[in-house]
Amino acid sequence: MTTATPDCMSCKRFHVTDLMGNTCEAFPAGVPEAILLGRSHKVPFPGDGGLLYDPVAGVPDPGDGDEPDDDAPNANDDEGD
């Protein structure tokens, strides 16, 4: 089982100083659980008002949890030939 890091942690829109919850410009009432659990917000999500993930310069992209790991075996690899 892998654990995804939400896009929020490296997004300019995230309210880092919000101690009462996880909010941002796109979700001022609270970031949806699906995004907090790793669903990418690089694509539209209901209720985001068109505001998507906007990375902070110099901060590594956490990945979106939907892309295959570069180190993972690929079904198209010709291992053992």
C-alpha positions, 0 to 999 in steps of 0.5 A: 500500500502506498500513501499519497502526499496531497498536492496541497503541501506544495501549492501556493493556494494552500492556507499554511497558517490555517490552524483550524483546518485544511483550507485554500483559495479553491476550498475556503470551507475545507479541502475535500477528503479525496484531495487530502487522501491523494487525489490530484488537484491538477485537474478540476474538482467539483467546487474548486471555482476553476482554481487548480494546483499551483506549485510553489517555486522550488518545492518538489512536486508531491506527485498526484498518486495517480501516476505510476512510480518510475521504479515500478515494473512495467508490463511492457518491459522485456525482462528475462529475454 
